[in-house]
Amino acid sequence: MQLALVKGSVVSTQKDEMIKSLTMLLIEKVDPSTLKGKGDYLVAIDAVGAGIGEMILFASGSSARMTEYTTDKPCDCVIMAIVDQYDIEGKTIYQKD
């Protein structure tokens, strides 16, 4: 799993039947200690109802097809958790508003 920030949505009117009902979001990987974006963007299937501006955890590769929402779907990246808070060495780095 990796940390990222939801930056936007992706809309596609033409897509494979297996992903027609799935929501796609644009995410940017972040540095966990500074929260700064790395400029590395991915399109991810949203399995948890994340929104723009939320810090999330995502899985990629074959692990992306292991959620209940993405099993047997052509998916390479899935949002699998919305982060409420995380700490590094006892210091809170991120806390959701």
Summary of the structure (lengths in Angstrom):
residues: 97
radius of gyration: 13.7
end to end distance: 22.3
largest distance: 46.9
contacts: 264
relative contact order: 0.25
helix: 9%
strand: 48%
